[in-house]
Amino acid sequence: MKEKFPKRTKELEWERFGNVYLLIDRDSNKTYTLDPISFMVWIQCDGKTDLETIVDVFSVDGNRDIVRAAVKGILRKLKNSGLIEWMEE
């Protein structure tokens, strides 16, 4: 089975407003609001970084399973919003 890598569907402008990040798609005039953790996950979706590497960024002291589940949920939401796609190795 080939490994899959999350990749941003396009480069979007973004701005931070307090504790939220606003992604701006000038082509479609759409905006997306992300919390800081979701934004950090989205930034790492470069088509080269795999799930486990993203999990490594957030994992500390044995919380890896919880972090993996949270990151998978965030990636699912990003995909459903059209912000990422999955690329095969």
N, C-alpha and C positions, 0 to 999 in steps of 0.2 A: 504494500500500500504506500502510495506516495504521500510525503508530508505536505501539509497545506500551510500557507502563510497568509495572514491577513494583510490587505493592502488598501490604502485609501483610494476611493474611486476617482477622486480628483483633489488637487491642492486647493484648499479654501482659505480665504482670509479669515482671521479670527481676532476677537477682542475679548478682553477680560473685564467683567463688570462685577466687582466685589468677589463673591464666591462662585460665580458661574462664568462659563466661557460661551461666547456666541460665535458660531461658525457661519460665515456668510458666503453664499453661492451667488455671485453677481450674474452668472449666466441665466439662472432660473429665478432670481430674486427670492430664493428660499433662505431661511435662517434656521439654525439648529442650536438648541441650548444644551450644554453638557456641564455636568458637575466636574470638579477638578480631577477626580480619579478617572472618569470616563474620557476626559480630554487627554490625560496622560497616556491612556491606553490607545486612543485614536492616533496620537502623535507617533507612537511606536509601530503603527501599521504601515510598514514601508515595503511589504512584499518580500522581505528578506528575514525578518525577525519572526520566529515561531512562537507558538503559545507558551511553551515552557520558559523561553527567554523572557517574555513579558511577565510571566508569573514570578520569575527570579527577581525582577525589579521591585516587586511589592512584598515579597516574602521575608519574614523575620522569625526567628525562634520557633520553627516547627509549625507555622500556620499555613503551610503550603497548600493543603487540601482545601481549606476555606478560601484562600486567595485564588486558587485555580477555578473554583466554582464561581466566584465573583467575577473574575476576568472573562470566563466563558459567557456569563450572563450579559456582561457589558458588550462583548463582541457580537453576541446575538442581536442585541438592541441596535448596535451600530450597523449591522448588516440589514436588519429590517428597515432601518431609516435610509438605506441606500448610501451610507457614508463609507462602507468598506465592502470589499469582495474577497473571496478566498482564491488564492493563486496556488497552483500545484507546483511542486519542486521541479 
